Amino acid sequence: MTIMPFQSRACPTCSARNTVEEVKSAQRAERMGLDQIRPYWSGLFKEKVFFSYDRCQNCGLLFCESFFTDDQLSDLYAEMAPNMEDIPSEALNATQRGYFEIARKSASMDGGYLEIGPDVGYVVRLAAQQGQFDHFWLFEPNRAVHTILSNATCGRPNTISADMTDLSAVPDGSIGLALMIHVLDHLLDPISMLRQIRAKLKPSGALVIVTHNEASLLRRIMGVRWPPFCLQHPQLFNPVSIRKMLVEAGYGKVSVARSRNYFPISFMIRQAAYATGFNLGNVLLPSFPIGLKLGNIIALART
């Protein structure tokens, strides 16, 4: 018998192992070796290969029972291009501004600012320009963008770390606003991170989380071709399951809503074609951005 090199996981929210398989690719990643999987690690328009997703029968979370180990993920992420590199900055900036506006209306805009996975600092710059934060705590594994991140803080005191799992340097009770934008669905132990962040929030502070919504209309239309079904997501959330995880992590006030994302029309056309089995390749398409509430949710949590 061949022993697969991947780890076996209980439900990340409630630790239950009572699950029912819900989504699988034609080639199941859990039945392949790491070197066989590597060519499928990145890229939207390839044959779908991912770890099968099971539904926890206790709390409803959709997650992969078999998944990469920490060491395997470190190896694979080292080869990965920056997130959403094919989306023009105009669309990205519009999307990130929308996230910040929701946060600005809901959270304390002073004290410390904490962001897990800030990429090149789209929201960091807005927070530095419009907030009164006394220190920026940024946890970004891509060391190549650390100088860009520091510049995004507009001269404010900042600490930037490549370790996304240890927040011990951040003073407890000091954070006015914490953000995770498309990060929680990438973490092997998401509830541990949520508990760490909760300890860092001020009484008036808030955590803002953006994730994909596996209960969205877009997911139902695209089925197994929905892009978030991929090798980078050990779990996927819906409004109910993310609320349950946040409550389990100790947050007392949680609200969840659909979020608006901006995409170039060309990207949406290619995604629609891909969902029906076509690859438009190098066909020239219009590129102006449009804002849609399609497949993402934004959660606001307080202590």
HUSULDA-V766955 format. One record per pair of residues at least 6 apart in sequence whose ideal C-beta (glycine too) atoms are under 6 Angstrom apart, sorted by the first residue. I is the first residue (numbers start at 1). GAP is how many residues later the second one is. If there is no record, write none. Layout:
{{I;GAP} {I;GAP}}
This chain:
{{5;29} {6;60} {7;62} {9;56} {9;58} {10;7} {11;45} {11;50} {12;51} {12;178} {12;179} {12;223} {13;46} {13;48} {13;231} {13;232} {13;235} {14;44} {14;45} {16;40} {16;42} {18;39} {18;40} {19;35} {19;37} {20;35} {21;31} {21;33} {22;31} {22;33} {23;30} {23;206} {24;28} {25;23} {25;24} {25;25} {27;22} {28;24} {29;8} {29;20} {29;21} {29;22} {30;21} {30;36} {40;9} {41;35} {41;190} {42;38} {44;183} {45;229} {45;234} {50;179} {50;180} {50;181} {51;13} {51;15} {51;16} {53;9} {53;11} {54;11} {55;7} {59;185} {60;180} {60;181} {61;180} {62;152} {62;174} {63;172} {64;170} {67;167} {88;176} {90;199} {91;171} {91;172} {91;173} {91;198} {94;168} {94;195} {95;166} {95;167} {96;26} {96;27} {98;162} {100;23} {100;26} {103;74} {103;105} {106;100} {106;194} {107;70} {107;99} {108;68} {108;96} {108;97} {109;22} {109;23} {110;22} {110;66} {111;63} {111;65} {111;91} {112;23} {112;25} {112;62} {112;63} {113;14} {113;20} {113;23} {113;64} {114;23} {114;61} {114;64} {115;23} {115;64} {116;23} {116;48} {116;64} {116;67} {117;66} {118;6} {118;20} {118;22} {120;25} {120;28} {121;28} {121;31} {124;28} {125;27} {128;25} {128;26} {128;28} {135;22} {136;17} {136;20} {136;22} {137;22} {137;33} {138;11} {138;22} {139;22} {139;25} {141;21} {141;23} {143;19} {146;14} {149;11} {150;8} {167;29} {170;30} {172;27} {173;29} {175;25} {175;26} {175;30} {176;26} {176;29} {178;19} {178;29} {179;29} {180;29} {181;29} {182;28} {184;6} {184;25} {184;27} {185;26} {185;48} {185;50} {185;51} {186;46} {187;6} {188;46} {191;54} {191;58} {194;55} {195;54} {197;10} {198;52} {198;105} {201;102} {206;94} {206;96} {207;94} {208;92} {209;90} {210;49} {210;88} {211;26} {212;16} {212;24} {212;83} {212;84} {213;25} {213;82} {213;83} {213;84} {214;22} {214;24} {215;23} {216;79} {218;76} {218;77} {219;7} {222;53} {225;50} {228;8} {239;17} {239;58} {242;57} {243;11} {243;13} {246;8} {246;55} {251;50} {253;49} {254;47} {255;45} {256;41} {256;43} {257;41} {258;35} {258;39} {259;37} {259;39} {260;31} {260;33} {261;35} {262;27} {262;29} {264;23} {264;25} {265;21} {265;23} {265;25} {266;19} {266;21} {269;16} {270;10} {273;7}}
